[in-house]
């Protein structure tokens, strides 16, 4: 099974920066869209950012202008550069990817990482 593993979370002070990474491993033909979601305790899951296979990006309104999503050239790893972090950004951040298998379907299969904790506090 394809796996997505997030890393880079931790504790940061308000106004600080943090960079998250999500690496895909396993067997697949290609990865199309990749996304970052986040979920705070007692809150609904929220889309943070999306990046397509050609680099088009979309951001949630609460992070637009502060966060930047990107991919490496292999397109197997997605990053989230977070700046000017606020206490409201505290959440578990999840990586999500639309993965095209070698065979078996003409569509895509969605995968999720296990999440990485981001805590913004002084």
ZADO-1210 file (C-alpha; in nm, 4 decimals, padded with zeros to 6 digits):
<atoms>
<atom x="00.0000" y="00.0000" z="00.0000" code="UNK" pos="1"/>
<atom x="00.1131" y="00.3538" z="-00.0734" code="UNK" pos="2"/>
<atom x="00.2181" y="00.5476" z="00.2332" code="UNK" pos="3"/>
<atom x="00.2331" y="00.9190" z="00.3030" code="UNK" pos="4"/>
<atom x="00.4523" y="01.0265" z="00.5925" code="UNK" pos="5"/>
<atom x="00.4420" y="01.3795" z="00.7301" code="UNK" pos="6"/>
<atom x="00.7280" y="01.5400" z="00.9164" code="UNK" pos="7"/>
<atom x="00.8393" y="01.8793" z="01.0399" code="UNK" pos="8"/>
<atom x="00.5752" y="01.9519" z="01.2986" code="UNK" pos="9"/>
<atom x="00.6553" y="02.0818" z="01.6423" code="UNK" pos="10"/>
<atom x="00.6272" y="02.3726" z="01.8821" code="UNK" pos="11"/>
<atom x="00.6798" y="02.7249" z="01.7516" code="UNK" pos="12"/>
<atom x="00.6226" y="03.0720" z="01.8932" code="UNK" pos="13"/>
<atom x="00.3587" y="03.3045" z="01.7501" code="UNK" pos="14"/>
<atom x="00.4985" y="03.4868" z="01.4500" code="UNK" pos="15"/>
<atom x="00.7414" y="03.2072" z="01.3800" code="UNK" pos="16"/>
<atom x="00.7816" y="02.9752" z="01.0843" code="UNK" pos="17"/>
<atom x="00.7711" y="02.6028" z="01.0275" code="UNK" pos="18"/>
<atom x="00.8116" y="02.3810" z="00.7223" code="UNK" pos="19"/>
<atom x="00.6183" y="02.0575" z="00.6872" code="UNK" pos="20"/>
<atom x="00.7092" y="01.7766" z="00.4497" code="UNK" pos="21"/>
<atom x="00.5104" y="01.4820" z="00.3183" code="UNK" pos="22"/>
<atom x="00.6839" y="01.2027" z="00.1306" code="UNK" pos="23"/>
<atom x="00.5022" y="00.9368" z="-00.0699" code="UNK" pos="24"/>
<atom x="00.6425" y="00.5865" z="-00.0897" code="UNK" pos="25"/>
<atom x="00.5298" y="00.2617" z="-00.2468" code="UNK" pos="26"/>
<atom x="00.4327" y="00.1616" z="-00.5983" code="UNK" pos="27"/>
<atom x="00.2358" y="00.3968" z="-00.8195" code="UNK" pos="28"/>
<atom x="00.2397" y="00.5517" z="-01.1650" code="UNK" pos="29"/>
<atom x="00.2143" y="00.9152" z="-01.0625" code="UNK" pos="30"/>
<atom x="00.0694" y="01.1525" z="-00.8094" code="UNK" pos="31"/>
<atom x="-00.1801" y="01.4123" z="-00.9217" code="UNK" pos="32"/>
<atom x="-00.3137" y="01.6584" z="-00.6648" code="UNK" pos="33"/>
<atom x="-00.1549" y="01.6814" z="-00.3226" code="UNK" pos="34"/>
<atom x="-00.3146" y="01.8630" z="-00.0311" code="UNK" pos="35"/>
<atom x="-00.2591" y="01.9701" z="00.3229" code="UNK" pos="36"/>
<atom x="-00.5488" y="01.9551" z="00.5668" code="UNK" pos="37"/>
<atom x="-00.5562" y="02.0393" z="00.9335" code="UNK" pos="38"/>
<atom x="-00.7833" y="01.9574" z="01.2230" code="UNK" pos="39"/>
<atom x="-00.7894" y="02.1151" z="01.5658" code="UNK" pos="40"/>
<atom x="-00.9554" y="01.9444" z="01.8643" code="UNK" pos="41"/>
<atom x="-01.3320" y="01.9803" z="01.8440" code="UNK" pos="42"/>
<atom x="-01.3116" y="02.1341" z="01.4971" code="UNK" pos="43"/>
<atom x="-01.3883" y="02.0070" z="01.1490" code="UNK" pos="44"/>
<atom x="-01.1129" y="01.9132" z="00.9107" code="UNK" pos="45"/>
<atom x="-01.0075" y="02.2142" z="00.7049" code="UNK" pos="46"/>
<atom x="-00.8366" y="02.2339" z="00.3675" code="UNK" pos="47"/>
<atom x="-00.5153" y="02.4320" z="00.4051" code="UNK" pos="48"/>
<atom x="-00.3647" y="02.4149" z="00.0579" code="UNK" pos="49"/>
<atom x="-00.3701" y="02.2199" z="-00.2667" code="UNK" pos="50"/>
<atom x="-00.1155" y="02.1798" z="-00.5432" code="UNK" pos="51"/>
<atom x="-00.1752" y="02.0076" z="-00.8770" code="UNK" pos="52"/>
<atom x="00.0650" y="01.8006" z="-01.0829" code="UNK" pos="53"/>
<atom x="00.1507" y="02.1086" z="-01.2885" code="UNK" pos="54"/>
<atom x="00.2035" y="02.3344" z="-00.9896" code="UNK" pos="55"/>
<atom x="-00.1244" y="02.5219" z="-00.9676" code="UNK" pos="56"/>
<atom x="-00.1973" y="02.6136" z="-00.6058" code="UNK" pos="57"/>
<atom x="-00.5050" y="02.6875" z="-00.3980" code="UNK" pos="58"/>
<atom x="-00.5173" y="02.8081" z="-00.0375" code="UNK" pos="59"/>
<atom x="-00.7734" y="02.8228" z="00.2348" code="UNK" pos="60"/>
<atom x="-00.8795" y="03.1748" z="00.3224" code="UNK" pos="61"/>
<atom x="-00.7391" y="03.1532" z="00.6750" code="UNK" pos="62"/>
<atom x="-00.3838" y="03.0853" z="00.5557" code="UNK" pos="63"/>
<atom x="-00.3650" y="03.2675" z="00.2244" code="UNK" pos="64"/>
<atom x="-00.0669" y="03.5005" z="00.2198" code="UNK" pos="65"/>
<atom x="00.1057" y="03.3217" z="00.5078" code="UNK" pos="66"/>
<atom x="00.1488" y="02.9629" z="00.3872" code="UNK" pos="67"/>
<atom x="00.3078" y="02.8316" z="00.0690" code="UNK" pos="68"/>
<atom x="00.2619" y="02.4830" z="-00.0751" code="UNK" pos="69"/>
<atom x="00.5183" y="02.3351" z="-00.3133" code="UNK" pos="70"/>
<atom x="00.6424" y="02.0068" z="-00.4622" code="UNK" pos="71"/>
<atom x="00.9817" y="01.8713" z="-00.5463" code="UNK" pos="72"/>
<atom x="01.0750" y="01.7866" z="-00.9054" code="UNK" pos="73"/>
<atom x="00.9947" y="01.4194" z="-00.8583" code="UNK" pos="74"/>
<atom x="00.6471" y="01.5250" z="-00.7432" code="UNK" pos="75"/>
<atom x="00.6547" y="01.2612" z="-00.4718" code="UNK" pos="76"/>
<atom x="00.7053" y="01.5082" z="-00.1897" code="UNK" pos="77"/>
<atom x="00.4902" y="01.8046" z="-00.0942" code="UNK" pos="78"/>
<atom x="00.5907" y="02.0849" z="00.1398" code="UNK" pos="79"/>
<atom x="00.4045" y="02.3439" z="00.3397" code="UNK" pos="80"/>
<atom x="00.6029" y="02.6518" z="00.4366" code="UNK" pos="81"/>
<atom x="00.4180" y="02.8221" z="00.7185" code="UNK" pos="82"/>
<atom x="00.5041" y="03.1774" z="00.8215" code="UNK" pos="83"/>
<atom x="00.3607" y="03.4307" z="01.0656" code="UNK" pos="84"/>
<atom x="00.2109" y="03.1452" z="01.2607" code="UNK" pos="85"/>
<atom x="-00.0712" y="03.2164" z="01.5019" code="UNK" pos="86"/>
<atom x="-00.2201" y="03.0237" z="01.7908" code="UNK" pos="87"/>
<atom x="-00.5189" y="02.9528" z="01.5676" code="UNK" pos="88"/>
<atom x="-00.2901" y="02.7501" z="01.3397" code="UNK" pos="89"/>
<atom x="-00.2448" y="02.4903" z="01.6123" code="UNK" pos="90"/>
<atom x="-00.3737" y="02.1592" z="01.4753" code="UNK" pos="91"/>
<atom x="-00.2783" y="01.8211" z="01.3437" code="UNK" pos="92"/>
<atom x="-00.1744" y="01.8660" z="00.9825" code="UNK" pos="93"/>
<atom x="-00.2518" y="01.5862" z="00.7383" code="UNK" pos="94"/>
<atom x="-00.1100" y="01.5176" z="00.3951" code="UNK" pos="95"/>
<atom x="-00.3471" y="01.3920" z="00.1252" code="UNK" pos="96"/>
<atom x="-00.2662" y="01.2738" z="-00.2259" code="UNK" pos="97"/>
<atom x="-00.4524" y="01.1603" z="-00.5372" code="UNK" pos="98"/>
<atom x="-00.2445" y="00.8739" z="-00.6702" code="UNK" pos="99"/>
<atom x="-00.2731" y="00.7077" z="-01.0112" code="UNK" pos="100"/>
<atom x="-00.1853" y="00.3360" z="-00.9957" code="UNK" pos="101"/>
<atom x="-00.0035" y="00.1459" z="-01.2679" code="UNK" pos="102"/>
<atom x="-00.3187" y="-00.0498" z="-01.3479" code="UNK" pos="103"/>
<atom x="-00.6576" y="-00.1530" z="-01.2173" code="UNK" pos="104"/>
<atom x="-00.8399" y="00.1767" z="-01.2535" code="UNK" pos="105"/>
<atom x="-00.8620" y="00.4702" z="-01.4897" code="UNK" pos="106"/>
<atom x="-00.9068" y="00.7056" z="-01.1989" code="UNK" pos="107"/>
<atom x="-00.7193" y="00.7921" z="-00.8849" code="UNK" pos="108"/>
<atom x="-00.6914" y="00.6526" z="-00.5349" code="UNK" pos="109"/>
<atom x="-00.6844" y="00.8838" z="-00.2367" code="UNK" pos="110"/>
<atom x="-00.4307" y="00.8381" z="00.0427" code="UNK" pos="111"/>
<atom x="-00.3826" y="01.0078" z="00.3778" code="UNK" pos="112"/>
<atom x="-00.0875" y="01.0485" z="00.6051" code="UNK" pos="113"/>
<atom x="-00.1098" y="00.9953" z="00.9799" code="UNK" pos="114"/>
<atom x="-00.0646" y="01.3611" z="01.0628" code="UNK" pos="115"/>
<atom x="00.1927" y="01.5797" z="01.2329" code="UNK" pos="116"/>
<atom x="00.1218" y="01.8073" z="01.5280" code="UNK" pos="117"/>
<atom x="00.1820" y="02.1795" z="01.4954" code="UNK" pos="118"/>
<atom x="00.1546" y="02.3804" z="01.8158" code="UNK" pos="119"/>
<atom x="00.1857" y="02.7592" z="01.8140" code="UNK" pos="120"/>
<atom x="00.2296" y="02.8915" z="02.1666" code="UNK" pos="121"/>
<atom x="00.4405" y="03.1262" z="02.3725" code="UNK" pos="122"/>
</atoms>
